[in-house]
Amino acid sequence: MSTTPDQLFAVGTIVKAIGIAGEVIVQPMTDFPERFRKLRILWLGADSGSASEARVEKAVVSPRGIRLKLKGIDDRDVAERLRGRILFVDEAHRAKLPEGEYFVHDVLGLAVREEGGTDLGTVADVLRYPASDVYVVRGDRGEILIPAVKEFVQSVDLGARTMTVRLIEGMME
């Protein structure tokens, strides 16, 4: 076993054991569930601080979830004790997003400013909708909902932890 990386990213939760050979069903926590087919090392734990390395022997991805066989988990009783555990990946195995797209955990806490420099607050939450995500910005002016589209989000600087936005009439009411 190697030491736990400094930063881990949740990709799924074990929901149940299946069969008698120690396989588990994983509910993905990623927009890219097919990534499980290529992963050979995951981190498993109640949280990222308690996670330990787990090797993947087999992964089957289907619309109903992900079926995993982890090395050393060879019977149903042991697999059943993993229910509720979270699967993580390290930075090197984190999914790569296209330019201009961001992970929720990357935008949470960003300082949000209007183009003119007026501080609006920080990103407190991200609401997921079919058309686009919506950033919930909370600050001295109250709560503002900003669609995560280029029309409103002018720039994001993860290094500086800032987001510059263009608001239209009615967004701050």
C-alpha positions in Angstrom: 0.0 0.0 0.0 1.2 3.4 -0.9 0.5 6.6 1.1 -2.7 8.5 0.4 -2.3 11.4 -2.1 -2.8 14.9 -0.9 -5.9 15.4 -3.0 -8.5 12.8 -3.9 -11.6 13.2 -6.1 -14.8 11.2 -5.5 -15.9 9.2 -8.5 -18.5 6.7 -7.0 -20.1 5.1 -4.0 -20.4 1.4 -3.4 -24.2 0.6 -3.1 -24.2 -3.2 -2.7 -22.5 -6.5 -3.2 -23.5 -8.6 -6.1 -23.0 -12.3 -6.6 -20.8 -14.5 -4.4 -17.3 -13.6 -5.8 -16.9 -10.3 -4.0 -18.1 -8.0 -6.8 -19.8 -4.7 -5.9 -22.2 -2.3 -7.7 -21.0 1.4 -7.8 -23.2 4.4 -8.2 -21.0 6.8 -10.3 -20.5 10.3 -9.0 -19.0 11.4 -12.3 -20.2 12.6 -15.7 -17.7 10.1 -17.2 -18.7 6.6 -15.9 -16.9 4.9 -18.8 -13.6 6.0 -17.1 -14.0 3.0 -14.8 -13.1 0.7 -17.6 -9.5 2.0 -17.7 -8.9 2.6 -14.0 -6.6 0.1 -12.3 -6.0 1.9 -9.0 -8.7 3.6 -6.9 -8.8 4.8 -3.4 -11.5 3.4 -1.1 -12.8 4.9 2.2 -15.5 6.5 4.2 -13.9 9.8 3.2 -10.8 11.0 1.5 -8.8 11.1 4.7 -9.4 7.5 5.5 -9.1 6.1 1.9 -6.6 3.4 1.1 -5.5 2.1 -2.2 -7.6 -0.5 -4.0 -6.7 -2.4 -7.2 -9.4 -3.0 -9.8 -9.4 -6.5 -11.3 -12.5 -6.0 -13.5 -14.9 -3.2 -14.3 -18.2 -3.5 -16.3 -20.0 -0.3 -17.1 -23.7 -0.3 -17.8 -26.7 2.1 -17.6 -27.6 0.4 -14.3 -24.3 1.2 -12.7 -20.8 0.0 -12.5 -19.9 -3.6 -11.5 -16.4 -3.8 -9.9 -14.2 -6.6 -8.7 -11.5 -5.3 -6.4 -8.4 -7.3 -5.6 -8.6 -9.1 -2.3 -12.4 -8.8 -2.0 -13.2 -12.4 -2.8 -16.6 -13.1 -1.2 -20.0 -11.5 -0.8 -19.6 -11.0 3.0 -16.5 -8.9 2.6 -18.0 -7.0 -0.4 -21.1 -6.3 1.6 -19.1 -4.5 4.3 -17.9 -2.0 1.7 -21.5 -0.7 1.2 -21.5 3.1 1.5 -17.7 3.4 0.9 -16.6 6.1 -1.5 -14.2 5.5 -4.4 -11.7 8.2 -5.2 -9.1 8.9 -7.9 -5.9 10.9 -7.5 -5.0 14.0 -9.5 -3.3 12.0 -12.2 -6.5 10.0 -12.9 -8.9 12.9 -12.7 -11.0 13.4 -15.8 -9.8 16.1 -18.2 -12.5 18.6 -19.1 -12.7 20.7 -22.3 -11.5 24.3 -22.3 -14.0 26.5 -20.5 -15.6 23.7 -18.4 -14.9 23.3 -14.7 -15.5 20.8 -11.9 -18.0 21.9 -9.3 -15.4 21.7 -6.6 -13.2 24.0 -8.6 -15.7 26.8 -8.8 -17.1 26.6 -5.3 -15.7 29.5 -3.3 -14.5 31.6 -6.3 -14.8 35.3 -5.7 -17.3 36.7 -8.3 -17.0 40.2 -9.7 -18.9 42.1 -12.4 -16.9 43.3 -15.4 -16.6 46.8 -13.9 -15.0 45.3 -10.8 -17.9 45.3 -8.3 -17.7 42.4 -5.9 -20.8 40.2 -5.9 -19.8 37.5 -3.4 -18.6 34.0 -3.8 -19.9 30.9 -5.6 -21.8 29.1 -2.8 -23.5 26.3 -4.8 -23.9 24.9 -8.3 -27.4 23.9 -9.4 -27.4 21.2 -12.2 -30.0 21.7 -14.9 -30.3 20.1 -18.3 -29.6 23.3 -20.3 -26.7 24.4 -18.2 -25.4 24.6 -14.6 -26.4 27.7 -12.6 -23.9 29.3 -10.1 -25.4 30.4 -6.8 -23.5 33.5 -5.8 -24.0 34.8 -2.2 -22.7 38.1 -1.0 -23.6 41.5 0.6 -26.2 42.1 -2.2 -28.0 38.7 -1.4 -28.2 35.7 -3.6 -27.7 35.9 -7.4 -28.3 33.1 -9.8 -25.9 33.1 -12.8 -26.3 30.6 -15.7 -22.9 29.0 -16.4 -22.8 30.1 -20.0 -20.4 32.3 -22.0 -23.0 35.1 -22.3 -22.8 35.7 -18.5 -19.5 34.1 -17.4 -16.8 36.2 -19.0 -13.7 34.6 -17.4 -12.7 32.1 -14.7 -9.2 32.2 -13.2 -8.8 29.2 -11.0 -5.3 30.3 -10.0 -6.5 33.6 -8.7 -9.8 32.0 -7.5 -11.9 34.6 -9.4 -14.8 34.7 -11.8 -15.8 37.7 -13.8 -19.4 37.9 -14.9 -21.7 40.1 -17.0 -25.1 40.6 -15.5 -28.2 41.7 -17.3 -31.2 43.7 -16.0 -33.2 41.7 -13.6 -30.6 39.3 -12.5 -30.0 41.1 -9.1 -33.7 41.5 -8.2 
